[in-house]
């Protein structure tokens, strides 16, 4: 084992010497100026579409750009709630003490009087490109400023990160990468063996290595302790980063004090055989020839301090814990072994006490291979639901309840092709591959980058679990490509001499900067869709005049946050509370029993009052399990009126937008119980109508509808069109009191029905069973019993019903 370690260290030192980049002494003013220019360039990329294009009027509401992310409405509503009590307290909203984005935005509004809409639009443009700061600082710390600046330029132009920090993308993604990366570059400094002897900008000013390492550890630990304030979903990343750094500290303390490991360094520095050729340039020395620490006890202290940064407590307490640990631990009368033992106990205690393994494994389970549900694979994985009462006597009743997860419906959870990943991650697949290879070589020569490995692991997970994790590859691709570019510049310098600049610096910077071009072109071509359009917002704000903050609206989770923001009403399910509540919403919308839909809606608002943190469905599931009921037994009992429904304390509404058609096909996979049909997902295809001539309706894709034959005619092949008979052909016009509908009967055995929404110029090709659901009776035909559901709004964008209370 020691021989292997000895060989690896020899190889690492030789590689570091062979591929070391030349040092540079960029003045501080020039470095700062170029860094600001890179940030401005990144901001320009993110807003170029808005500034240079003719934005459609439907993208604006009251003079402000409509948000481009549903989650943006979540944080915007939190800002509104922070500034006033207009939204009530039962909305499960982010509040300033727990969310930096909400605190920052609310503070800017309150102190400077900024318009909320202006901040929602422009804050992502300002904060997103700040990822250039840690990218460039790493190079600066290494006394290789051009390396850091080139990597920063690439980072601000990466499509996958630009998409999540685009203009109007008001979300915590503006912090999700910048903050942990800033912590990592300081933790990297702790592991470096040879901190600079002087400040690069002021060579006459000496630097104390021990003090420099101590300040870097304290800075990195403090930033890591604040990460969940900036990004509440980043707790696992912070904890794993702390653990990996602590383990690296312990391992290096052992290595640097072992005789065999220590002997490897002189041998590596003086090879047995000298190769012929010119001597290496003095400037081309490795930045990290080896990794050393002052002493094992100090390493144990540093590891313990890092562990305190990840205590499973409210984030505001962790910075105090870090400072107290850093000041108090060195003063404890502990020997080396006791100090090391304390480090191990505290580090592992925090890691497992905070349930980090479970957090990580859950994320892996959710996203690994997650795709939109298909007909052949729709059953969510079963998991037990905690019970307040003993398990039911019927063992099959509890087993039939399953937690529903809507991750499969999220486009970001889909596994992408390599070509698409390359385009999104770096502008081109070739740059993606070169960047990863470049960072691999960089890491082998500079293993002090070990604290960054957790971020790299999350980024590489995107190859298995979805494109949202691609943003974590940004720093590694940037550093890898910058390292390759500057190395290539040195080769160019040797070939053409002074024309390429000192040590190829000019050529390397030009080559490195060019890697940002493909990504920039991709970003410039993006026209981000807004979450809503003006007609939808108008519908929601008209709804707000009929609701109170205590009322509840049943809708699919995609529309939960916009409902909160514009309609000022609670929602049954939303982007942060999906799962079981989404299954309850799906059951209400797709059941064929209107009485069941009404009673479930009324039960949902009562359950939400009793269990606002866990959601309505979980509350009802526990009650049904306590009575040994399976999902179908529970639904049958509710539909028959045998389950008690408490008097409604607030009104219940059902929101059905036109854009709901995009998720309707997969909705059946998330119902509380199987509807008992052969095909789990009702078939639905939406085609845009182009024109109507006589009895023929012409659709996109060279598809036609023959009203006389009550059939669909497919695209022409060899002069003929395949004919698909329809069971029913409906034509629906208008809405509310002006709604008109008529139908033609076709083949009753046909598996497909057709509905033409004339006002929307849309043709729906769907499973006939969908015509029997609550959704169809409410949205398509407005045929629901008015004693159960009262139509309160009907527009081209959406329809809203008020659920009538029980007599």
C-alpha positions in Angstrom: 0.0 0.0 0.0 2.8 2.4 0.9 4.6 1.6 -2.2 1.5 2.4 -4.3 1.2 5.7 -2.4 4.9 6.4 -3.0 4.5 5.8 -6.8 1.4 8.0 -7.0 3.1 10.9 -5.3 6.2 10.6 -7.6 3.9 10.6 -10.6 1.9 13.6 -9.3 5.1 15.7 -8.7 6.4 14.8 -12.2 3.1 15.7 -13.8 2.9 19.0 -11.9 6.5 19.9 -13.1 5.8 18.9 -16.7 2.5 20.8 -17.1 2.9 23.7 -14.7 1.6 27.0 -16.0 3.8 30.1 -15.9 3.2 32.5 -13.1 2.0 36.0 -13.8 1.9 39.2 -11.9 -1.3 41.0 -13.1 -1.8 44.3 -11.2 -4.7 44.3 -8.8 -6.4 47.1 -10.7 -6.2 45.3 -14.0 -7.4 42.0 -12.5 -10.4 43.8 -11.0 -11.2 45.6 -14.2 -11.1 42.5 -16.3 -13.2 40.6 -13.7 -15.9 43.4 -13.8 -15.8 43.2 -17.6 -16.5 39.5 -17.5 -19.4 40.0 -15.1 -20.8 42.7 -17.4 -20.4 40.4 -20.4 -22.3 37.6 -18.6 -25.1 40.1 -17.7 -25.3 41.2 -21.3 -25.7 37.6 -22.5 -28.5 37.0 -20.1 -30.4 40.1 -21.1 -29.5 40.4 -24.8 -32.8 38.9 -25.9 -34.7 41.4 -23.9 -32.6 44.4 -25.0 -32.2 43.7 -28.6 -35.4 41.9 -29.6 -39.0 43.1 -30.1 -40.6 41.4 -27.1 -44.2 40.4 -27.6 -46.8 42.4 -25.6 -48.0 39.1 -24.1 -44.7 38.9 -22.2 -45.6 41.9 -20.0 -48.0 42.6 -17.2 -48.4 46.2 -16.0 -45.2 47.2 -17.7 -43.1 44.5 -16.1 -41.7 41.4 -17.8 -43.5 38.3 -16.6 -41.4 35.8 -14.7 -39.8 33.0 -16.7 -39.8 30.4 -13.9 -42.8 29.0 -11.9 -40.5 28.9 -8.9 -40.0 32.6 -9.3 -43.5 33.1 -8.2 -42.8 31.1 -5.1 -40.0 33.5 -4.0 -41.9 36.6 -5.3 -44.8 35.6 -3.2 -42.5 35.2 -0.2 -41.1 38.7 -0.8 -44.7 40.0 -0.8 -45.5 38.1 2.4 -42.3 39.5 4.0 -43.3 43.1 3.2 -47.0 42.7 4.2 -49.5 40.2 5.5 -51.6 40.2 2.3 -51.1 36.5 1.7 -51.8 35.1 5.1 -49.7 32.6 7.1 -50.9 29.3 5.8 -49.2 29.4 2.4 -45.9 27.5 3.1 -43.9 30.5 1.8 -40.2 31.3 2.0 -39.5 34.0 4.6 -36.5 36.3 4.9 -34.8 34.7 7.9 -34.4 31.4 5.9 -33.9 32.6 2.3 -31.2 35.0 1.2 -33.0 35.8 -2.1 -36.2 36.8 -0.3 -34.2 38.8 2.4 -32.1 40.6 -0.2 -35.1 41.5 -2.5 -37.3 42.6 0.4 -34.5 44.7 1.8 -33.8 46.5 -1.5 -37.5 47.2 -1.9 -37.8 48.6 1.7 -34.6 50.6 1.8 -34.3 51.9 -1.7 -37.9 51.7 -2.9 -37.2 49.6 -6.0 -40.2 48.2 -7.9 -40.6 44.5 -7.0 -41.2 43.6 -10.6 -37.9 45.3 -11.6 -36.0 43.3 -9.1 -37.6 40.1 -10.0 -36.6 40.7 -13.6 -33.1 42.0 -13.2 -31.6 40.4 -10.1 -30.8 37.2 -11.9 -28.9 39.1 -14.5 -26.9 40.9 -11.8 -26.3 37.9 -9.5 -25.9 35.1 -12.0 -22.6 36.2 -13.6 -21.0 36.5 -10.1 -19.9 32.9 -10.5 -16.9 34.5 -12.3 -15.7 35.7 -8.9 -14.7 32.3 -7.4 -13.5 31.1 -10.8 -11.1 34.0 -11.2 -10.0 34.1 -7.5 -8.8 30.5 -7.7 -6.4 31.5 -10.4 -5.4 34.6 -8.5 -4.6 32.5 -5.4 -2.4 30.3 -7.5 -0.6 33.4 -8.9 -2.0 32.6 -12.3 -4.5 35.3 -12.8 -4.9 34.8 -16.6 -5.8 31.1 -15.9 -8.6 32.2 -13.6 -9.9 35.0 -15.8 -10.1 32.7 -18.9 -12.0 30.1 -16.8 -14.4 32.8 -15.5 -15.1 34.0 -19.0 -16.1 30.5 -20.0 -18.2 30.0 -16.9 -20.5 33.1 -17.5 -21.2 31.9 -21.0 -22.2 28.3 -20.3 -25.7 27.7 -21.6 -26.9 25.4 -18.9 -26.0 28.0 -16.2 -27.2 31.0 -18.2 -30.6 29.4 -18.7 -31.0 29.2 -14.9 -29.9 32.8 -14.3 -31.7 34.4 -17.3 -33.5 37.7 -17.2 -36.8 37.1 -15.3 -35.5 33.7 -13.8 -36.1 34.8 -10.2 -34.8 31.8 -8.3 -32.1 30.7 -5.8 -30.1 29.2 -8.7 -28.3 32.6 -8.7 -26.6 31.3 -5.5 -26.6 27.5 -5.9 -23.2 27.4 -7.6 -21.4 30.6 -6.6 -21.6 30.2 -2.9 -20.3 26.6 -2.5 -17.6 27.3 -5.1 -16.5 30.3 -3.1 -16.2 28.1 0.0 -14.3 25.5 -1.9 -11.5 27.7 -3.2 -10.8 28.8 0.3 -10.8 25.2 1.5 -8.4 24.3 -1.3 -6.0 26.9 0.1 -5.9 25.0 3.4 -4.6 21.9 1.6 -2.0 23.6 -0.4 1.6 22.9 0.7 3.2 26.1 -0.6 1.2 29.2 0.0 2.7 32.3 -1.6 5.6 33.8 0.3 4.2 37.3 -0.6 1.2 39.0 -2.0 1.4 38.8 -5.8 0.2 42.4 -6.0 2.7 43.5 -3.3 5.9 41.3 -3.5 7.5 43.2 -0.6 4.7 42.2 1.8 5.4 38.8 3.4 2.7 36.3 4.2 2.7 33.9 7.1 1.8 30.4 5.8 0.2 29.3 9.0 -1.9 32.5 9.4 -2.8 32.3 5.7 -4.0 28.7 6.1 -5.9 29.6 9.2 -7.7 32.5 7.6 -8.6 30.4 4.6 -10.0 27.6 6.7 -12.1 30.1 8.7 -13.4 31.9 5.6 -14.3 28.6 3.8 -16.0 27.2 6.8 -18.0 30.3 7.4 -19.2 30.4 3.8 -20.1 26.8 3.9 -22.1 27.3 7.1 -24.2 30.0 5.4 -24.9 27.9 2.2 -28.4 26.8 3.2 -29.4 30.4 3.8 -28.6 31.1 0.2 -29.8 27.7 -1.2 -32.0 25.7 1.2 -31.7 22.5 -0.9 -27.9 22.6 -0.6 -27.5 21.0 2.8 -26.2 17.7 1.4 -23.6 19.4 -0.8 -22.3 21.4 2.2 -22.1 18.4 4.4 -20.4 16.1 1.9 -17.9 18.9 1.0 -17.1 19.3 4.7 -16.6 15.6 5.1 -14.4 15.2 2.1 -12.2 18.1 3.2 -11.9 16.8 6.7 -10.9 13.3 5.4 -8.4 14.9 3.1 -6.9 16.8 6.0 -6.6 13.6 8.0 -5.1 11.6 5.2 -2.5 14.3 4.3 -1.5 14.7 8.0 -0.8 11.0 8.0 1.0 11.0 4.6 3.2 13.9 5.4 4.4 12.3 8.6 5.1 8.8 7.3 8.7 8.2 6.5 8.1 6.4 3.1 5.7 9.1 2.0 8.1 11.8 3.0 11.0 10.2 1.1 9.1 10.2 -2.1 9.3 14.0 -2.5 13.1 14.4 -2.9 13.2 11.4 -5.3 10.5 13.0 -7.4 12.2 16.3 -7.4 15.5 14.8 -8.6 14.8 12.1 -11.2 17.4 9.3 -11.5 18.0 10.0 -15.2 18.1 13.4 -16.8 16.6 13.7 -20.2 18.5 15.5 -22.9 17.2 18.8 -24.0 16.9 22.3 -22.8 16.4 22.9 -19.1 12.9 23.7 -17.9 12.1 27.3 -17.6 12.4 28.6 -14.0 8.9 30.1 -14.3 7.3 26.8 -15.1 7.4 25.5 -11.6 4.5 23.5 -10.1 2.2 25.5 -7.9 1.7 22.5 -5.6 4.8 20.2 -5.6 3.4 18.4 -2.6 0.8 18.6 0.0 1.8 19.3 3.6 0.3 20.3 6.9 1.9 21.9 9.9 1.0 18.9 12.2 -1.5 16.2 12.6 -3.1 17.9 15.7 -3.7 21.1 13.8 -5.2 19.1 11.0 -7.6 17.5 13.5 -8.6 21.0 14.8 -9.2 22.2 11.3 -11.4 19.2 10.5 -13.4 19.8 13.7 -14.0 23.4 12.8 -15.2 22.4 9.4 -17.6 19.9 10.9 -19.2 22.6 13.1 -20.0 24.5 9.8 -22.5 21.7 9.0 -24.3 21.3 12.3 -27.9 20.3 11.7 -29.3 23.4 13.3 -30.7 26.7 12.1 -28.1 28.3 9.8 -27.7 31.5 11.9 -26.1 29.4 14.7 -23.5 27.7 12.6 -21.2 30.7 12.0 -21.0 31.3 15.7 -20.2 27.6 16.2 -17.4 27.8 13.6 -15.8 30.9 15.2 -16.1 29.4 18.8 -14.6 26.1 17.6 -11.7 27.9 15.8 -10.9 30.0 18.9 -11.6 27.4 21.6 -10.3 24.0 20.2 -6.6 25.0 20.1 -6.8 26.0 23.8 -8.2 22.7 25.0 -5.6 20.6 26.9 -5.8 17.6 24.6 -3.0 15.5 23.3 -2.6 14.7 19.6 -4.6 11.4 19.8 -7.4 12.9 21.8 -7.6 15.8 19.4 -7.7 13.5 16.4 -10.3 11.4 18.1 -12.5 14.4 18.7 -12.2 15.4 15.1 -13.4 11.9 14.0 -16.3 11.8 16.4 -17.5 15.3 15.6 -17.1 15.0 11.9 -18.9 11.6 11.6 -21.5 12.6 14.2 -22.5 15.7 12.2 -22.4 13.7 8.9 -24.7 10.9 10.1 -26.6 12.9 12.7 -27.8 15.2 9.9 -28.9 12.2 7.9 -26.6 13.1 5.0 -26.4 9.6 3.6 -30.2 9.4 3.5 -30.4 12.9 1.9 -27.9 11.9 -0.8 -29.4 8.5 -1.5 -32.9 10.0 -1.8 -31.8 12.5 -4.4 -30.1 9.7 -6.3 -33.2 7.6 -6.1 -35.4 10.4 -7.3 -33.4 11.6 -10.3 -31.4 8.5 -11.4 -33.1 7.6 -14.7 -36.2 9.6 -13.9 -38.1 10.3 -17.1 -41.7 11.3 -18.0 -44.0 8.4 -17.2 -44.6 5.9 -20.0 -47.5 3.5 -20.4 -45.3 0.5 -19.6 -43.7 1.9 -16.5 -45.9 4.1 -14.4 -46.2 2.6 -10.9 -44.2 4.8 -8.4 -42.0 3.0 -6.0 -43.8 2.0 -2.8 -42.6 3.3 0.5 -44.1 3.1 4.0 -46.1 6.1 5.4 -45.5 6.8 9.1 -48.6 6.1 11.2 -49.7 7.7 14.3 -51.8 4.6 15.2 -51.1 0.9 15.0 -50.9 -0.7 11.6 -54.2 -1.9 10.1 -55.1 -5.6 10.5 -55.2 -6.1 6.8 -51.5 -6.2 5.7 -52.4 -5.5 2.0 -54.2 -2.3 2.9 -51.1 -0.5 4.1 -48.9 -1.9 1.3 -51.3 -0.5 -1.3 -50.7 3.1 -0.3 -47.7 4.6 -2.1 -46.0 7.9 -2.0 -46.4 9.7 -5.3 -43.5 11.6 -6.8 -43.9 14.1 -9.7 -40.2 14.3 -10.5 -40.9 12.2 -13.7 -43.0 15.1 -15.0 -40.2 17.6 -14.7 -38.4 18.1 -17.9 -35.1 18.7 -16.1 -35.2 15.2 -14.7 -34.9 13.6 -18.1 -31.7 12.0 -19.2 -30.3 13.9 -22.2 -28.4 12.7 -25.2 -24.6 13.3 -25.1 -24.9 15.8 -28.0 -27.6 17.9 -26.1 -25.6 17.7 -22.9 -22.5 18.9 -24.6 -24.4 21.8 -26.2 -26.0 22.8 -22.9 -22.9 22.3 -20.7 -20.2 23.8 -22.8 -21.7 24.9 -26.2 -20.4 21.7 -27.9 -19.8 18.1 -27.0 -16.1 18.4 -27.9 -15.7 21.2 -25.4 -17.5 19.1 -22.7 -15.1 16.2 -23.3 -12.0 18.4 -23.4 -13.0 20.3 -20.3 -13.4 17.1 -18.3 -10.1 15.7 -19.5 -8.4 19.0 -18.8 -9.7 19.1 -15.3 -8.6 15.4 -14.7 -5.1 16.3 -15.6 -5.3 19.5 -13.5 -6.5 17.5 -10.5 -3.8 14.9 -10.8 -1.2 17.6 -10.8 -3.0 19.6 -8.1 -4.8 17.2 -5.7 -5.4 20.1 -3.3 -8.6 20.5 -5.4 -10.1 17.6 -3.4 -12.7 19.8 -1.6 -14.2 20.5 -5.0 -14.9 16.8 -5.8 -18.4 16.7 -4.3 -19.5 19.4 -6.7 -17.9 17.5 -9.5 -19.7 14.4 -8.5 -23.1 16.2 -8.5 -22.3 17.6 -12.0 -21.3 14.1 -13.4 -24.6 12.8 -12.0 -26.3 14.7 -14.8 -25.2 11.9 -17.1 -27.6 9.6 -15.2 -30.1 11.9 -13.5 -31.1 15.0 -15.4 -29.9 18.2 -16.9 -30.5 20.4 -13.8 -27.2 19.1 -12.3 -25.2 20.2 -15.3 -24.6 23.6 -13.7 -22.2 21.9 -11.2 -19.9 21.0 -14.1 -19.4 24.7 -15.0 -16.3 25.4 -12.8 -14.5 22.1 -13.8 -15.1 22.6 -17.5 -13.9 26.2 -17.2 -10.7 25.3 -15.2 -10.0 22.3 -17.4 -10.4 24.2 -20.7 -8.4 27.2 -19.4 -5.6 24.8 -18.3 -5.6 23.1 -21.7 -5.6 26.4 -23.6 -2.7 27.9 -21.6 -0.7 24.6 -22.0 -1.4 24.7 -25.7 -0.3 28.3 -25.7 3.1 27.2 -24.4 3.5 24.7 -27.2 2.6 27.5 -29.7 5.2 29.7 -28.0 7.9 27.1 -28.5 6.9 26.7 -32.2 6.8 30.4 -33.2 8.8 32.1 -30.5 8.0 35.6 -29.3 5.1 36.0 -31.7 3.0 34.1 -29.3 3.9 36.1 -26.2 5.9 35.2 -23.1 5.6 31.5 -22.5 2.6 31.4 -24.9 0.5 33.5 -22.5 -1.1 35.6 -25.3 -1.9 32.5 -27.5 -3.2 30.6 -24.5 -5.5 33.5 -23.5 -6.8 33.8 -27.0 -7.5 30.1 -27.3 -9.1 30.0 -23.9 -11.3 32.9 -24.5 -12.5 31.4 -27.8 -14.0 28.4 -25.8 -16.7 30.9 -24.6 -17.9 31.5 -28.2 -20.0 28.4 -28.8 -21.8 28.7 -25.5 -22.4 32.5 -26.1 -24.0 31.8 -29.5 -26.3 29.2 -28.0 -27.3 31.6 -25.2 -27.9 34.5 -27.7 -30.3 32.3 -29.6 -32.5 31.6 -26.6 -36.0 33.2 -26.3 -37.1 32.2 -22.9 -40.9 31.5 -22.6 -42.7 33.3 -19.8 -44.5 31.2 -17.2 -47.8 32.8 -17.9 -49.3 35.1 -20.5 -51.3 38.3 -20.0 -54.7 36.7 -20.4 -53.9 34.1 -17.8 -52.7 36.7 -15.3 -55.9 38.6 -16.0 -57.9 35.5 -15.1 -56.0 35.0 -11.9 -56.3 38.6 -10.8 -60.0 38.5 -11.5 -60.1 35.4 -9.3 -58.3 37.3 -6.5 -61.3 39.6 -6.2 -63.4 36.6 -5.2 -61.0 34.9 -2.8 -59.5 35.5 0.6 -56.0 34.3 1.7 -57.7 31.5 3.7 -59.4 30.0 0.6 -57.9 27.1 -1.2 -57.6 26.4 -5.0 -57.2 22.9 -6.4 -54.8 22.9 -9.4 -51.9 20.9 -10.7 -48.6 21.7 -9.0 -47.1 23.7 -11.9 -49.7 26.4 -11.3 -49.5 26.6 -7.5 -47.0 29.4 -7.2 -48.7 31.7 -9.9 -52.0 31.1 -8.0 -50.4 32.2 -4.8 -48.9 35.3 -6.3 -51.7 36.6 -8.5 -54.9 35.1 -6.9 -53.7 35.4 -3.3 -55.1 32.0 -2.4 -53.7 28.8 -0.9 -53.1 25.9 -3.2 -53.6 22.2 -2.6 -50.3 21.4 -4.2 -47.3 23.4 -5.6 -43.7 23.0 -6.8 -42.4 22.5 -3.2 -45.3 20.3 -2.0 -46.0 17.8 -4.7 -46.1 14.0 -4.1 -49.1 12.8 -2.2 -51.0 16.1 -2.7 -50.5 15.9 -6.4 -52.1 12.5 -6.3 -55.1 14.0 -4.5 -55.4 16.7 -7.1 -55.1 14.1 -9.9 -57.9 12.1 -8.3 -60.2 15.1 -8.1 -59.6 16.0 -11.7 -59.8 12.6 -13.3 -62.5 10.8 -11.3 -65.7 10.0 -13.1 -67.8 10.6 -10.0 -68.6 14.3 -9.6 -69.7 13.8 -6.0 -66.4 12.2 -5.1 -64.6 15.2 -6.7 -66.6 17.6 -4.6 -66.2 15.8 -1.4 -62.4 15.2 -1.9 -62.0 19.0 -2.6 -63.8 19.9 0.6 -61.9 17.2 2.6 -58.6 18.6 1.1 -59.1 22.1 2.5 -60.0 20.7 5.9 -57.0 18.4 5.9 -54.7 21.2 4.8 -55.9 23.3 7.8 -55.0 20.4 10.1 -51.7 19.5 8.5 -50.2 22.6 6.6 -46.7 21.3 6.8 -47.2 17.8 5.6 -50.1 18.5 3.2 -53.7 17.4 2.9 -53.2 13.9 1.3 -50.8 12.7 4.0 -53.4 13.6 6.7 -56.2 11.7 4.8 -54.0 8.7 4.1 -53.2 8.3 7.8 -56.9 8.5 8.7 -57.7 5.9 6.1 -54.9 3.6 7.2 -56.1 3.8 10.7 -59.3 2.2 9.5 -57.5 -0.4 7.5 -58.7 1.0 4.2 -57.0 0.6 0.9 -57.0 3.6 -1.5 -59.9 2.3 -3.5 -61.9 1.6 -0.3 -61.2 5.1 0.9 -62.4 6.6 -2.4 -65.5 4.4 -2.5 -66.4 5.5 1.1 -65.9 9.2 0.3 -67.9 9.0 -3.0 -70.8 7.2 -1.2 -71.0 10.0 1.4 -70.0 7.6 4.2 -66.8 9.6 5.1 -67.6 12.6 7.3 -66.9 16.0 5.6 -66.5 18.8 8.2 -68.3 22.1 7.4 -66.1 24.3 5.2 -64.3 27.1 7.0 -63.2 28.7 3.7 -64.1 28.5 0.0 -62.6 25.9 -2.4 -61.9 26.7 -6.1 -60.8 24.5 -9.0 -58.4 26.2 -11.5 -58.2 24.7 -15.0 -55.9 26.5 -17.4 -55.7 25.7 -21.1 -52.0 24.9 -20.7 -53.0 22.1 -18.4 -53.4 20.0 -21.6 -49.6 19.6 -21.7 -49.5 17.5 -18.5 -52.9 15.8 -18.6 -51.7 12.6 -20.3 -49.5 11.7 -17.4 -51.9 12.7 -14.7 -53.4 9.3 -14.2 -50.1 7.9 -13.0 -50.4 10.0 -9.9 -54.0 9.2 -8.8 -54.5 7.8 -5.3 -55.8 4.5 -6.7 -55.6 2.7 -10.0 -58.7 3.3 -12.1 -58.7 -0.3 -13.2 -58.3 0.2 -16.9 -55.9 -1.5 -19.3 -54.0 1.7 -20.2 -52.9 3.7 -17.2 -52.5 7.0 -19.1 -55.4 8.3 -21.1 -54.2 9.1 -24.6 -54.1 12.7 -25.6 -52.5 14.6 -28.5 -52.9 18.3 -29.1 -52.6 19.6 -32.7 -53.0 23.2 -33.8 -55.7 23.8 -36.4 -54.6 25.8 -39.5 -57.7 26.2 -41.5 -61.2 24.8 -42.0 -62.7 24.2 -45.5 -66.2 22.7 -45.7 -66.3 19.5 -43.6 -62.5 19.3 -43.6 -60.3 20.6 -40.7 -56.6 21.0 -41.6 -54.2 20.5 -38.8 -50.4 20.9 -38.4 -48.3 18.0 -39.6 -50.4 17.4 -42.7 -53.2 15.9 -40.5 -56.9 16.3 -41.5 -60.2 15.7 -39.7 -63.1 14.7 -41.9 -66.3 15.7 -40.1 -68.6 13.8 -42.5 -66.7 10.5 -42.0 -66.0 11.3 -38.3 -62.4 10.3 -38.7 -58.8 11.5 -38.7 -56.8 11.4 -41.9 -53.1 10.9 -41.3 -50.3 12.4 -43.4 -50.4 11.4 -47.1 -48.2 8.4 -48.0 -48.1 7.3 -51.7 -51.1 9.3 -52.6 -53.3 7.8 -49.7 -54.1 8.9 -46.2 -54.5 6.4 -43.4 -58.0 6.7 -41.8 -58.5 6.6 -38.0 -62.2 6.4 -37.0 -63.4 8.5 -34.1 -65.9 7.4 -31.5 -67.1 11.0 -31.2 -66.3 14.3 -32.8 -67.0 17.4 -30.7 -66.9 21.1 -31.7 -66.8 23.5 -28.7 -67.1 27.3 -29.1 -67.2 30.1 -26.5 -67.4 29.8 -22.8 -69.7 30.4 -19.9 -73.2 31.4 -20.9 -72.1 31.7 -24.5 -70.6 28.2 -24.8 -71.9 26.1 -27.7 -71.1 22.5 -28.3 -72.3 19.9 -30.8 -71.1 16.4 -31.6 -71.2 13.7 -34.3 -71.3 10.1 -33.4 -68.8 7.8 -35.1 -67.7 4.2 -34.4 -68.6 3.5 -30.7 -65.7 1.0 -30.5 -63.1 3.4 -31.8 -60.3 4.0 -29.2 -60.0 7.7 -30.1 -62.3 10.7 -29.7 -61.9 14.2 -31.1 -62.6 17.6 -29.6 -62.1 20.8 -31.6 -61.7 23.9 -29.5 -62.6 26.5 -32.1 -61.7 29.6 -30.1 -58.3 28.3 -29.3 -57.7 26.7 -32.7 -56.7 23.4 -31.1 -57.8 19.9 -31.9 -57.6 17.3 -29.1 -57.2 13.6 -30.1 -57.9 11.7 -26.9 -58.9 8.6 -25.2 -62.8 8.6 -24.9 -62.5 7.8 -21.2 -61.2 11.4 -20.7 -64.5 12.7 -21.8 -66.1 11.1 -18.7 -63.8 12.8 -16.2 -64.4 15.8 -13.9 -61.9 17.7 -15.9 -63.8 17.2 -19.2 -67.2 18.1 -17.6 -65.7 21.3 -16.1 -63.2 22.5 -18.7 -64.4 21.1 -22.1 -68.2 21.0 -21.8 -69.1 23.0 -18.7 -71.7 20.4 -18.0 -71.1 19.8 -14.3 -74.0 19.9 -11.9 -74.2 23.6 -10.8 -75.3 22.4 -7.3 -71.8 20.9 -7.0 -69.6 23.2 -9.0 -70.3 26.9 -9.8 -68.6 28.4 -12.8 -67.2 31.7 -11.6 -64.7 32.5 -14.5 -64.5 31.4 -18.1 -61.8 32.9 -20.4 -59.8 31.6 -23.3 -56.9 31.0 -20.9 -58.7 29.2 -18.1 -61.9 28.2 -16.3 -62.4 28.5 -12.6 -65.1 26.8 -10.5 -66.2 27.2 -7.0 -66.9 24.0 -5.1 -70.4 24.1 -3.5 -70.4 23.2 0.2 -72.5 20.2 1.3 -76.1 21.0 2.3 
